[in-house]
Structures are given as structure tokens and as C-alpha cells.
């Protein structure tokens, strides 16, 4: 990567990317926490799913997109809204850009270990995330600190892709079949362990199907994702760097601008954003304004 040209200006946007539309779940949390900020979101839909690719590919794509956000948009902070890309590429990106605040996401094992009562926690994630050294190190740290907690991981091949299809078409049939299969392995009665009481959604696509997932679990099972912790960390880093853009006073909160870009089809991202973007609290039924552009990288 060429030397970074970091933005030092509060008015610069925040850059967010994912392999596809999954990061919109993180973008919702970011926009709720940081209502005055502008965001540029990149969906690398032509190259999704990352979770079934090798590390070299995921790393190269992450660098290309981060580089684009840094140089073309001069984003003041980068959010890797993808567990798979975070696991594989964040270390390299931080090493190459030491002065650039970068927020990565990881499956929320720590909050789950705090919240579980039965000590049985399910973890849904991509194959690549679960196989990564970063995930294994996280798992080791958390289970060393809380040895009574057992994490039962399931690699959900195909689930992110089926969620992409649902987001575009509204048809969740394939995603629901896969959920039945993957959750079935966690919910099946067994002699040697109690049922899970908490489920970590370790891929940013999965919270987009929260109602469908909740419907398949026992009452009171906690669904835990990392969108809000990521938004809090983004706010902390911006504040520490003196780069936080604050909302003005008064009832009419200014809303930042939202630009979406995709390496895939513009119409697909448009449809997915209409389905998945949530209006932050306090904005009532006001339409969510965004632009969508093609990104040929
Ligand atoms: N949304 C991504 C994640 O959080 C990856 C999904 C995929 O492309 O496999 O891991």
C-alpha cells in the first residue's frame, strides 16, 4: 500500500465495508450511535462470499477496498464490518496504516460468556472466521478466563449467500432451510450438554435475519451480535483523535449523508438497502436517503 493520506478533518466520512450487504447491520448501529456523521459503505458483492475463500484472496480484496476508501474518499476512520475480513486482514491493514483508526469486528464471545446462565453458547460464523488464528486466540482467551462456558461453533456455509438473495428478492426460503439445518445441530437434545441459552451471530449478515433466527430458538435465548460494541469503539476512537462530528442542538437532529457503492449490481444493492437499513430512533417514518454507485475495483 502507498503511504496513507489520512483525513484530519471532522467533516470527512467514515468508511465501512463488507463482502456484501451484511455490513448494513453494522451500519445501522453506527448511524444510530453517530447520527451526524457521513458514511461511505462498500459492498464487495461480486467477490462474496468471503467466508468460503482463502486468506490471500480475502486479504487482497480487503486491502483494495480499504485503499479505495482511504484515497478516493479520505475516510477518517475505517470500519471492517465483516468478521471474516477482520480475522484475516486487520493486522496487515493496521500495520500499513499506523495512524489511521481502524475498527474491526469479532464474534461476540466475551459478552456471551458474561451473559450466559447455562454456560452453553452457540456460535454461528463463516468457515473462514472459525478457522482463523484470530478466532482461535479469542476463543482461548475467553475460555481461559471463564472455563465453565462451552462454545459450540457451527460453520454456516451458504448462509451469507442466501441472506444476500433474500435481501435483494425478499425470498428467505433457502436461508430458512439453512437456518433449520445449522440451528438443528445446536438445538438437538443431547445427554452430555444442556441446551444453549445464548447464540452469537458471528457474521454480520446473520443479524439481518434476527426474527427468523429468534423464531427457531427457545424463549429467552439471547441473540448476541457485535454491531453496538463496534459503534461504541468507533465513537471512542473518533473522540480520542478529535475527529468526532457532533450533532447540533434542538429537536431536528442533522443526519449525515450516506453513500453506498458496490462491485456488483447497483439495483441489487439498492433493493437490499431498502430492505435492511433501519431509520435511527427519533427520525420517525422519514425516508432513508442514500445514493448507490458502481465501484469497478
Ligand atoms: N459478513 C461477513 C462476515 O461477517 C462475511 C460473509 C461472507 O462473505 O462469507 O463474516
py3Dmol code that shows the C-alpha trace and the ligand (Angstrom):
import py3Dmol

protein = """\
ATOM      1  CA  UNK A   1       0.000   0.000   0.000  1.00  0.00           C
ATOM      2  CA  UNK A   2       1.203   3.530  -0.670  1.00  0.00           C
ATOM      3  CA  UNK A   3       1.677   5.776   2.364  1.00  0.00           C
ATOM      4  CA  UNK A   4      -1.675   6.761   3.802  1.00  0.00           C
ATOM      5  CA  UNK A   5      -3.124  10.215   3.291  1.00  0.00           C
ATOM      6  CA  UNK A   6      -5.158  10.296   6.439  1.00  0.00           C
ATOM      7  CA  UNK A   7      -8.045  12.692   6.841  1.00  0.00           C
ATOM      8  CA  UNK A   8      -7.601  15.029   9.786  1.00  0.00           C
ATOM      9  CA  UNK A   9     -10.933  16.694   9.353  1.00  0.00           C
ATOM     10  CA  UNK A  10     -14.127  16.091  11.379  1.00  0.00           C
ATOM     11  CA  UNK A  11     -16.172  16.506   8.211  1.00  0.00           C
ATOM     12  CA  UNK A  12     -14.526  13.590   6.416  1.00  0.00           C
ATOM     13  CA  UNK A  13     -16.775  10.499   6.151  1.00  0.00           C
ATOM     14  CA  UNK A  14     -16.434   7.157   7.911  1.00  0.00           C
ATOM     15  CA  UNK A  15     -15.699   4.215   5.589  1.00  0.00           C
ATOM     16  CA  UNK A  16     -17.402   0.851   6.128  1.00  0.00           C
ATOM     17  CA  UNK A  17     -17.057  -2.334   4.093  1.00  0.00           C
ATOM     18  CA  UNK A  18     -18.185  -5.931   3.955  1.00  0.00           C
ATOM     19  CA  UNK A  19     -18.107  -8.762   1.428  1.00  0.00           C
ATOM     20  CA  UNK A  20     -21.670  -7.750   0.585  1.00  0.00           C
ATOM     21  CA  UNK A  21     -24.758  -6.461   2.339  1.00  0.00           C
ATOM     22  CA  UNK A  22     -24.069  -7.991   5.774  1.00  0.00           C
ATOM     23  CA  UNK A  23     -22.270  -4.878   6.958  1.00  0.00           C
ATOM     24  CA  UNK A  24     -25.554  -2.969   6.664  1.00  0.00           C
ATOM     25  CA  UNK A  25     -26.365  -4.497  10.082  1.00  0.00           C
ATOM     26  CA  UNK A  26     -23.278  -2.740  11.464  1.00  0.00           C
ATOM     27  CA  UNK A  27     -24.044   0.433   9.520  1.00  0.00           C
ATOM     28  CA  UNK A  28     -27.435   0.579  11.276  1.00  0.00           C
ATOM     29  CA  UNK A  29     -25.690   0.536  14.663  1.00  0.00           C
ATOM     30  CA  UNK A  30     -23.124   3.115  13.523  1.00  0.00           C
ATOM     31  CA  UNK A  31     -25.740   5.515  12.185  1.00  0.00           C
ATOM     32  CA  UNK A  32     -27.776   5.197  15.377  1.00  0.00           C
ATOM     33  CA  UNK A  33     -24.724   5.963  17.545  1.00  0.00           C
ATOM     34  CA  UNK A  34     -23.185   8.625  15.286  1.00  0.00           C
ATOM     35  CA  UNK A  35     -26.131  10.454  13.695  1.00  0.00           C
ATOM     36  CA  UNK A  36     -24.184  13.472  12.498  1.00  0.00           C
ATOM     37  CA  UNK A  37     -21.531  11.505  10.621  1.00  0.00           C
ATOM     38  CA  UNK A  38     -21.344  10.895   6.868  1.00  0.00           C
ATOM     39  CA  UNK A  39     -20.761   7.293   5.786  1.00  0.00           C
ATOM     40  CA  UNK A  40     -19.433   5.607   2.653  1.00  0.00           C
ATOM     41  CA  UNK A  41     -20.289   1.897   2.524  1.00  0.00           C
ATOM     42  CA  UNK A  42     -18.720  -0.575   0.102  1.00  0.00           C
ATOM     43  CA  UNK A  43     -20.313  -3.956  -0.629  1.00  0.00           C
ATOM     44  CA  UNK A  44     -17.882  -6.262  -2.428  1.00  0.00           C
ATOM     45  CA  UNK A  45     -20.779  -8.312  -3.770  1.00  0.00           C
ATOM     46  CA  UNK A  46     -19.002  -9.544  -6.896  1.00  0.00           C
ATOM     47  CA  UNK A  47     -16.485 -11.312  -4.661  1.00  0.00           C
ATOM     48  CA  UNK A  48     -18.818 -12.541  -1.893  1.00  0.00           C
ATOM     49  CA  UNK A  49     -18.891 -14.809  -0.007  1.00  0.00           C
ATOM     50  CA  UNK A  50     -15.518 -14.194   1.647  1.00  0.00           C
ATOM     51  CA  UNK A  51     -16.190 -16.925   4.202  1.00  0.00           C
ATOM     52  CA  UNK A  52     -15.620 -19.653   1.656  1.00  0.00           C
ATOM     53  CA  UNK A  53     -12.469 -18.095   0.088  1.00  0.00           C
ATOM     54  CA  UNK A  54      -8.808 -18.472   1.021  1.00  0.00           C
ATOM     55  CA  UNK A  55      -6.914 -15.962   3.167  1.00  0.00           C
ATOM     56  CA  UNK A  56      -4.842 -14.496   0.304  1.00  0.00           C
ATOM     57  CA  UNK A  57      -7.994 -13.634  -1.623  1.00  0.00           C
ATOM     58  CA  UNK A  58      -9.772 -12.096   1.389  1.00  0.00           C
ATOM     59  CA  UNK A  59      -6.688 -10.103   2.266  1.00  0.00           C
ATOM     60  CA  UNK A  60      -6.208  -8.758  -1.273  1.00  0.00           C
ATOM     61  CA  UNK A  61      -9.857  -7.679  -1.524  1.00  0.00           C
ATOM     62  CA  UNK A  62      -9.790  -6.040   1.920  1.00  0.00           C
ATOM     63  CA  UNK A  63      -6.659  -4.078   1.041  1.00  0.00           C
ATOM     64  CA  UNK A  64      -8.089  -2.953  -2.328  1.00  0.00           C
ATOM     65  CA  UNK A  65     -11.304  -1.680  -0.721  1.00  0.00           C
ATOM     66  CA  UNK A  66      -9.604  -0.060   2.272  1.00  0.00           C
ATOM     67  CA  UNK A  67      -7.158   1.621  -0.116  1.00  0.00           C
ATOM     68  CA  UNK A  68     -10.047   2.936  -2.204  1.00  0.00           C
ATOM     69  CA  UNK A  69     -11.884   4.325   0.848  1.00  0.00           C
ATOM     70  CA  UNK A  70      -8.694   5.927   2.127  1.00  0.00           C
ATOM     71  CA  UNK A  71      -7.576   7.505  -1.135  1.00  0.00           C
ATOM     72  CA  UNK A  72     -10.804   8.275  -3.037  1.00  0.00           C
ATOM     73  CA  UNK A  73     -12.951   9.282  -0.042  1.00  0.00           C
ATOM     74  CA  UNK A  74     -10.272  10.218   2.507  1.00  0.00           C
ATOM     75  CA  UNK A  75     -12.307   8.483   5.209  1.00  0.00           C
ATOM     76  CA  UNK A  76     -11.274   9.495   8.718  1.00  0.00           C
ATOM     77  CA  UNK A  77     -11.987   6.059  10.192  1.00  0.00           C
ATOM     78  CA  UNK A  78     -12.375   2.607   8.661  1.00  0.00           C
ATOM     79  CA  UNK A  79     -14.850   0.040   9.958  1.00  0.00           C
ATOM     80  CA  UNK A  80     -14.313  -3.518   8.725  1.00  0.00           C
ATOM     81  CA  UNK A  81     -17.942  -4.636   9.029  1.00  0.00           C
ATOM     82  CA  UNK A  82     -17.063  -8.247   8.241  1.00  0.00           C
ATOM     83  CA  UNK A  83     -15.859 -10.828  10.763  1.00  0.00           C
ATOM     84  CA  UNK A  84     -14.130 -12.818   8.030  1.00  0.00           C
ATOM     85  CA  UNK A  85     -12.163  -9.859   6.608  1.00  0.00           C
ATOM     86  CA  UNK A  86     -11.358  -8.636  10.132  1.00  0.00           C
ATOM     87  CA  UNK A  87      -9.973 -12.032  11.124  1.00  0.00           C
ATOM     88  CA  UNK A  88      -7.738 -12.247   8.073  1.00  0.00           C
ATOM     89  CA  UNK A  89      -6.785  -8.683   7.168  1.00  0.00           C
ATOM     90  CA  UNK A  90      -6.964  -6.250  10.095  1.00  0.00           C
ATOM     91  CA  UNK A  91      -3.457  -6.857  11.340  1.00  0.00           C
ATOM     92  CA  UNK A  92      -1.927  -6.096   7.928  1.00  0.00           C
ATOM     93  CA  UNK A  93      -4.114  -3.036   7.404  1.00  0.00           C
ATOM     94  CA  UNK A  94      -3.199  -1.601  10.807  1.00  0.00           C
ATOM     95  CA  UNK A  95       0.494  -2.343  10.226  1.00  0.00           C
ATOM     96  CA  UNK A  96       0.450  -0.497   6.902  1.00  0.00           C
ATOM     97  CA  UNK A  97      -1.602   2.447   8.258  1.00  0.00           C
ATOM     98  CA  UNK A  98      -0.444   3.046  11.829  1.00  0.00           C
ATOM     99  CA  UNK A  99      -2.072   6.479  12.109  1.00  0.00           C
ATOM    100  CA  UNK A 100      -5.417   5.514  10.669  1.00  0.00           C
ATOM    101  CA  UNK A 101      -8.117   4.494  13.164  1.00  0.00           C
ATOM    102  CA  UNK A 102      -9.444   1.091  12.101  1.00  0.00           C
ATOM    103  CA  UNK A 103     -12.270  -0.729  13.880  1.00  0.00           C
ATOM    104  CA  UNK A 104     -12.527  -4.473  13.318  1.00  0.00           C
ATOM    105  CA  UNK A 105     -15.339  -6.808  14.321  1.00  0.00           C
ATOM    106  CA  UNK A 106     -15.103 -10.199  16.008  1.00  0.00           C
ATOM    107  CA  UNK A 107     -17.711 -12.737  17.121  1.00  0.00           C
ATOM    108  CA  UNK A 108     -19.110 -11.533  20.457  1.00  0.00           C
ATOM    109  CA  UNK A 109     -17.753 -14.382  22.634  1.00  0.00           C
ATOM    110  CA  UNK A 110     -16.832 -12.043  25.501  1.00  0.00           C
ATOM    111  CA  UNK A 111     -20.329 -10.572  26.004  1.00  0.00           C
ATOM    112  CA  UNK A 112     -21.844 -14.038  25.543  1.00  0.00           C
ATOM    113  CA  UNK A 113     -19.590 -15.509  28.263  1.00  0.00           C
ATOM    114  CA  UNK A 114     -20.787 -12.726  30.582  1.00  0.00           C
ATOM    115  CA  UNK A 115     -24.477 -13.163  29.774  1.00  0.00           C
ATOM    116  CA  UNK A 116     -24.978 -16.935  29.588  1.00  0.00           C
ATOM    117  CA  UNK A 117     -26.634 -18.633  32.555  1.00  0.00           C
ATOM    118  CA  UNK A 118     -26.394 -22.257  31.425  1.00  0.00           C
ATOM    119  CA  UNK A 119     -22.788 -21.871  30.213  1.00  0.00           C
ATOM    120  CA  UNK A 120     -23.808 -23.245  26.794  1.00  0.00           C
ATOM    121  CA  UNK A 121     -23.286 -20.775  23.972  1.00  0.00           C
ATOM    122  CA  UNK A 122     -23.832 -21.379  20.265  1.00  0.00           C
ATOM    123  CA  UNK A 123     -21.678 -19.548  17.709  1.00  0.00           C
ATOM    124  CA  UNK A 124     -22.685 -19.199  14.066  1.00  0.00           C
ATOM    125  CA  UNK A 125     -19.942 -17.885  11.761  1.00  0.00           C
ATOM    126  CA  UNK A 126     -18.310 -18.470   8.409  1.00  0.00           C
ATOM    127  CA  UNK A 127     -15.920 -21.358   7.896  1.00  0.00           C
ATOM    128  CA  UNK A 128     -13.043 -18.938   7.348  1.00  0.00           C
ATOM    129  CA  UNK A 129     -13.722 -16.969  10.559  1.00  0.00           C
ATOM    130  CA  UNK A 130     -13.853 -20.135  12.670  1.00  0.00           C
ATOM    131  CA  UNK A 131     -10.631 -21.454  11.094  1.00  0.00           C
ATOM    132  CA  UNK A 132      -8.710 -18.193  11.634  1.00  0.00           C
ATOM    133  CA  UNK A 133      -5.886 -17.819  14.142  1.00  0.00           C
ATOM    134  CA  UNK A 134      -7.582 -14.667  15.402  1.00  0.00           C
ATOM    135  CA  UNK A 135     -10.778 -16.534  16.300  1.00  0.00           C
ATOM    136  CA  UNK A 136      -8.854 -19.391  17.896  1.00  0.00           C
ATOM    137  CA  UNK A 137      -6.908 -16.897  20.041  1.00  0.00           C
ATOM    138  CA  UNK A 138     -10.133 -15.150  21.075  1.00  0.00           C
ATOM    139  CA  UNK A 139     -11.734 -18.492  21.951  1.00  0.00           C
ATOM    140  CA  UNK A 140      -8.684 -19.474  24.019  1.00  0.00           C
ATOM    141  CA  UNK A 141      -8.617 -16.154  25.924  1.00  0.00           C
ATOM    142  CA  UNK A 142     -12.323 -16.254  26.754  1.00  0.00           C
ATOM    143  CA  UNK A 143     -12.392 -19.910  27.815  1.00  0.00           C
ATOM    144  CA  UNK A 144      -9.262 -19.467  29.938  1.00  0.00           C
ATOM    145  CA  UNK A 145     -10.973 -16.592  31.753  1.00  0.00           C
ATOM    146  CA  UNK A 146     -14.321 -18.436  32.015  1.00  0.00           C
ATOM    147  CA  UNK A 147     -13.691 -22.188  31.817  1.00  0.00           C
ATOM    148  CA  UNK A 148     -17.284 -23.006  32.771  1.00  0.00           C
ATOM    149  CA  UNK A 149     -18.527 -21.660  29.419  1.00  0.00           C
ATOM    150  CA  UNK A 150     -18.709 -24.003  26.445  1.00  0.00           C
ATOM    151  CA  UNK A 151     -18.870 -22.524  22.941  1.00  0.00           C
ATOM    152  CA  UNK A 152     -20.443 -24.761  20.294  1.00  0.00           C
ATOM    153  CA  UNK A 153     -19.441 -23.441  16.869  1.00  0.00           C
ATOM    154  CA  UNK A 154     -21.185 -24.063  13.562  1.00  0.00           C
ATOM    155  CA  UNK A 155     -19.647 -23.077  10.200  1.00  0.00           C
ATOM    156  CA  UNK A 156     -22.618 -21.878   8.171  1.00  0.00           C
ATOM    157  CA  UNK A 157     -21.608 -22.475   4.554  1.00  0.00           C
ATOM    158  CA  UNK A 158     -24.029 -20.861   2.132  1.00  0.00           C
ATOM    159  CA  UNK A 159     -25.931 -18.835   4.735  1.00  0.00           C
ATOM    160  CA  UNK A 160     -24.428 -15.425   3.905  1.00  0.00           C
ATOM    161  CA  UNK A 161     -25.121 -16.014   0.192  1.00  0.00           C
ATOM    162  CA  UNK A 162     -28.738 -16.968   0.883  1.00  0.00           C
ATOM    163  CA  UNK A 163     -29.145 -13.830   3.016  1.00  0.00           C
ATOM    164  CA  UNK A 164     -27.806 -11.750   0.101  1.00  0.00           C
ATOM    165  CA  UNK A 165     -30.511 -13.311  -2.099  1.00  0.00           C
ATOM    166  CA  UNK A 166     -33.219 -12.631   0.483  1.00  0.00           C
ATOM    167  CA  UNK A 167     -32.109  -9.021   0.848  1.00  0.00           C
ATOM    168  CA  UNK A 168     -32.473  -8.499  -2.887  1.00  0.00           C
ATOM    169  CA  UNK A 169     -35.632 -10.518  -3.555  1.00  0.00           C
ATOM    170  CA  UNK A 170     -37.454 -10.784  -0.227  1.00  0.00           C
ATOM    171  CA  UNK A 171     -37.493 -14.598  -0.532  1.00  0.00           C
ATOM    172  CA  UNK A 172     -35.989 -16.130   2.613  1.00  0.00           C
ATOM    173  CA  UNK A 173     -36.783 -19.774   1.701  1.00  0.00           C
ATOM    174  CA  UNK A 174     -33.207 -21.016   1.240  1.00  0.00           C
ATOM    175  CA  UNK A 175     -31.920 -19.016   4.204  1.00  0.00           C
ATOM    176  CA  UNK A 176     -34.620 -20.552   6.434  1.00  0.00           C
ATOM    177  CA  UNK A 177     -33.768 -24.088   5.268  1.00  0.00           C
ATOM    178  CA  UNK A 178     -30.123 -23.473   6.129  1.00  0.00           C
ATOM    179  CA  UNK A 179     -31.067 -21.992   9.498  1.00  0.00           C
ATOM    180  CA  UNK A 180     -33.108 -25.111  10.276  1.00  0.00           C
ATOM    181  CA  UNK A 181     -30.109 -27.270   9.424  1.00  0.00           C
ATOM    182  CA  UNK A 182     -27.466 -25.247  11.313  1.00  0.00           C
ATOM    183  CA  UNK A 183     -29.556 -24.440  14.379  1.00  0.00           C
ATOM    184  CA  UNK A 184     -30.763 -28.056  14.443  1.00  0.00           C
ATOM    185  CA  UNK A 185     -27.256 -29.197  15.311  1.00  0.00           C
ATOM    186  CA  UNK A 186     -27.221 -26.815  18.303  1.00  0.00           C
ATOM    187  CA  UNK A 187     -30.750 -27.492  19.497  1.00  0.00           C
ATOM    188  CA  UNK A 188     -30.815 -31.278  19.166  1.00  0.00           C
ATOM    189  CA  UNK A 189     -31.294 -32.909  22.604  1.00  0.00           C
ATOM    190  CA  UNK A 190     -28.109 -34.418  23.909  1.00  0.00           C
ATOM    191  CA  UNK A 191     -27.037 -36.302  27.042  1.00  0.00           C
ATOM    192  CA  UNK A 192     -23.757 -34.546  27.546  1.00  0.00           C
ATOM    193  CA  UNK A 193     -24.842 -30.900  27.480  1.00  0.00           C
ATOM    194  CA  UNK A 194     -27.678 -28.558  28.331  1.00  0.00           C
ATOM    195  CA  UNK A 195     -29.382 -26.573  25.559  1.00  0.00           C
ATOM    196  CA  UNK A 196     -27.753 -23.301  24.550  1.00  0.00           C
ATOM    197  CA  UNK A 197     -29.214 -20.194  26.160  1.00  0.00           C
ATOM    198  CA  UNK A 198     -27.205 -17.703  24.060  1.00  0.00           C
ATOM    199  CA  UNK A 199     -26.360 -17.550  20.373  1.00  0.00           C
ATOM    200  CA  UNK A 200     -23.526 -15.457  18.955  1.00  0.00           C
ATOM    201  CA  UNK A 201     -24.195 -14.180  15.444  1.00  0.00           C
ATOM    202  CA  UNK A 202     -20.572 -14.201  14.287  1.00  0.00           C
ATOM    203  CA  UNK A 203     -21.129 -12.994  10.725  1.00  0.00           C
ATOM    204  CA  UNK A 204     -22.570  -9.557  10.010  1.00  0.00           C
ATOM    205  CA  UNK A 205     -25.098 -10.990   7.563  1.00  0.00           C
ATOM    206  CA  UNK A 206     -26.876 -13.022  10.250  1.00  0.00           C
ATOM    207  CA  UNK A 207     -28.422 -10.192  12.351  1.00  0.00           C
ATOM    208  CA  UNK A 208     -30.339  -9.176   9.224  1.00  0.00           C
ATOM    209  CA  UNK A 209     -32.403 -12.368   9.749  1.00  0.00           C
ATOM    210  CA  UNK A 210     -32.809 -11.881  13.506  1.00  0.00           C
ATOM    211  CA  UNK A 211     -36.600 -12.519  13.536  1.00  0.00           C
ATOM    212  CA  UNK A 212     -36.243 -15.763  11.558  1.00  0.00           C
ATOM    213  CA  UNK A 213     -33.435 -16.914  13.874  1.00  0.00           C
ATOM    214  CA  UNK A 214     -35.278 -15.941  17.078  1.00  0.00           C
ATOM    215  CA  UNK A 215     -38.357 -17.839  15.920  1.00  0.00           C
ATOM    216  CA  UNK A 216     -36.355 -21.090  15.821  1.00  0.00           C
ATOM    217  CA  UNK A 217     -34.853 -20.779  19.314  1.00  0.00           C
ATOM    218  CA  UNK A 218     -36.249 -21.435  22.768  1.00  0.00           C
ATOM    219  CA  UNK A 219     -37.917 -18.499  24.538  1.00  0.00           C
ATOM    220  CA  UNK A 220     -35.398 -16.344  26.346  1.00  0.00           C
ATOM    221  CA  UNK A 221     -32.414 -17.431  24.230  1.00  0.00           C
ATOM    222  CA  UNK A 222     -30.182 -14.407  23.822  1.00  0.00           C
ATOM    223  CA  UNK A 223     -29.073 -13.365  20.336  1.00  0.00           C
ATOM    224  CA  UNK A 224     -25.775 -11.516  20.514  1.00  0.00           C
ATOM    225  CA  UNK A 225     -24.058  -9.601  17.742  1.00  0.00           C
ATOM    226  CA  UNK A 226     -21.268  -7.058  17.765  1.00  0.00           C
ATOM    227  CA  UNK A 227     -22.877  -4.099  15.928  1.00  0.00           C
ATOM    228  CA  UNK A 228     -23.306  -1.897  19.010  1.00  0.00           C
ATOM    229  CA  UNK A 229     -19.849  -2.599  20.512  1.00  0.00           C
ATOM    230  CA  UNK A 230     -18.322  -1.713  17.123  1.00  0.00           C
ATOM    231  CA  UNK A 231     -20.263   1.570  17.036  1.00  0.00           C
ATOM    232  CA  UNK A 232     -19.108   2.416  20.587  1.00  0.00           C
ATOM    233  CA  UNK A 233     -15.490   1.668  19.668  1.00  0.00           C
ATOM    234  CA  UNK A 234     -15.782   3.875  16.545  1.00  0.00           C
ATOM    235  CA  UNK A 235     -17.092   6.707  18.696  1.00  0.00           C
ATOM    236  CA  UNK A 236     -14.266   6.261  21.249  1.00  0.00           C
ATOM    237  CA  UNK A 237     -11.572   6.323  18.555  1.00  0.00           C
ATOM    238  CA  UNK A 238     -13.023   9.388  16.834  1.00  0.00           C
ATOM    239  CA  UNK A 239     -13.339  11.234  20.129  1.00  0.00           C
ATOM    240  CA  UNK A 240      -9.764  10.361  21.104  1.00  0.00           C
ATOM    241  CA  UNK A 241      -8.487  11.620  17.727  1.00  0.00           C
ATOM    242  CA  UNK A 242     -10.543  14.837  17.949  1.00  0.00           C
ATOM    243  CA  UNK A 243     -12.418  13.755  14.794  1.00  0.00           C
ATOM    244  CA  UNK A 244     -15.942  13.276  16.135  1.00  0.00           C
ATOM    245  CA  UNK A 245     -18.602  15.305  14.341  1.00  0.00           C
ATOM    246  CA  UNK A 246     -21.318  16.207  16.812  1.00  0.00           C
ATOM    247  CA  UNK A 247     -24.983  16.852  16.174  1.00  0.00           C
ATOM    248  CA  UNK A 248     -26.302  20.370  16.638  1.00  0.00           C
ATOM    249  CA  UNK A 249     -28.780  21.204  19.384  1.00  0.00           C
ATOM    250  CA  UNK A 250     -32.506  21.108  19.011  1.00  0.00           C
ATOM    251  CA  UNK A 251     -35.197  18.680  18.029  1.00  0.00           C
ATOM    252  CA  UNK A 252     -34.048  18.338  14.403  1.00  0.00           C
ATOM    253  CA  UNK A 253     -31.013  16.163  14.594  1.00  0.00           C
ATOM    254  CA  UNK A 254     -28.885  16.661  11.497  1.00  0.00           C
ATOM    255  CA  UNK A 255     -28.471  13.407   9.615  1.00  0.00           C
ATOM    256  CA  UNK A 256     -25.221  12.616   7.910  1.00  0.00           C
ATOM    257  CA  UNK A 257     -25.030  11.668   4.244  1.00  0.00           C
ATOM    258  CA  UNK A 258     -24.951   8.044   3.188  1.00  0.00           C
ATOM    259  CA  UNK A 259     -23.207   6.846   0.036  1.00  0.00           C
ATOM    260  CA  UNK A 260     -23.326   3.174  -0.908  1.00  0.00           C
ATOM    261  CA  UNK A 261     -21.102   1.572  -3.532  1.00  0.00           C
ATOM    262  CA  UNK A 262     -20.921  -1.957  -4.875  1.00  0.00           C
ATOM    263  CA  UNK A 263     -18.669  -4.089  -7.022  1.00  0.00           C
ATOM    264  CA  UNK A 264     -21.874  -5.928  -8.034  1.00  0.00           C
ATOM    265  CA  UNK A 265     -25.213  -4.713  -9.377  1.00  0.00           C
ATOM    266  CA  UNK A 266     -26.458  -1.267  -8.345  1.00  0.00           C
ATOM    267  CA  UNK A 267     -30.119  -2.331  -8.434  1.00  0.00           C
ATOM    268  CA  UNK A 268     -29.356  -5.243  -6.105  1.00  0.00           C
ATOM    269  CA  UNK A 269     -27.677  -3.049  -3.504  1.00  0.00           C
ATOM    270  CA  UNK A 270     -30.484  -0.527  -3.812  1.00  0.00           C
ATOM    271  CA  UNK A 271     -33.096  -3.213  -3.082  1.00  0.00           C
ATOM    272  CA  UNK A 272     -31.047  -4.682  -0.216  1.00  0.00           C
ATOM    273  CA  UNK A 273     -30.523  -1.277   1.372  1.00  0.00           C
ATOM    274  CA  UNK A 274     -34.260  -0.515   1.176  1.00  0.00           C
ATOM    275  CA  UNK A 275     -34.923  -3.795   2.997  1.00  0.00           C
ATOM    276  CA  UNK A 276     -32.109  -3.741   5.566  1.00  0.00           C
ATOM    277  CA  UNK A 277     -31.365  -0.129   6.506  1.00  0.00           C
ATOM    278  CA  UNK A 278     -33.190   0.988   9.622  1.00  0.00           C
ATOM    279  CA  UNK A 279     -34.233   4.534  10.357  1.00  0.00           C
ATOM    280  CA  UNK A 280     -32.454   5.503  13.583  1.00  0.00           C
ATOM    281  CA  UNK A 281     -34.677   6.301  16.557  1.00  0.00           C
ATOM    282  CA  UNK A 282     -36.030   9.820  16.586  1.00  0.00           C
ATOM    283  CA  UNK A 283     -36.312  10.111  12.815  1.00  0.00           C
ATOM    284  CA  UNK A 284     -39.827   8.673  12.695  1.00  0.00           C
ATOM    285  CA  UNK A 285     -41.011   7.433   9.336  1.00  0.00           C
ATOM    286  CA  UNK A 286     -38.747   9.776   7.381  1.00  0.00           C
ATOM    287  CA  UNK A 287     -37.332   8.029   4.290  1.00  0.00           C
ATOM    288  CA  UNK A 288     -33.691   6.978   4.479  1.00  0.00           C
ATOM    289  CA  UNK A 289     -31.814   8.892   1.830  1.00  0.00           C
ATOM    290  CA  UNK A 290     -28.834   7.294   0.161  1.00  0.00           C
ATOM    291  CA  UNK A 291     -27.085   7.149  -3.176  1.00  0.00           C
ATOM    292  CA  UNK A 292     -25.764   3.970  -4.827  1.00  0.00           C
ATOM    293  CA  UNK A 293     -22.798   3.864  -7.191  1.00  0.00           C
ATOM    294  CA  UNK A 294     -20.896   1.165  -9.074  1.00  0.00           C
ATOM    295  CA  UNK A 295     -17.365   0.505  -7.909  1.00  0.00           C
ATOM    296  CA  UNK A 296     -15.253  -1.183 -10.563  1.00  0.00           C
ATOM    297  CA  UNK A 297     -12.350  -2.358  -8.413  1.00  0.00           C
TER     298      UNK A 297
END
"""
ligand_1 = """\
10
LIG
N -20.465 -10.715 6.513
C -19.237 -11.395 6.559
C -18.772 -11.737 7.967
O -19.122 -11.052 8.896
C -18.890 -12.449 5.596
C -19.880 -13.228 4.862
C -19.229 -13.877 3.669
O -18.958 -13.163 2.714
O -18.955 -15.088 3.743
O -18.041 -12.673 8.168
"""
view = py3Dmol.view(width=600, height=400)
view.addModel(protein, "pdb")
view.setStyle({"model": 0}, {"cartoon": {"style": "trace"}})
view.addModel(ligand_1, "xyz")
view.setStyle({"model": 1}, {"stick": {}})
view.zoomTo()
view.show()
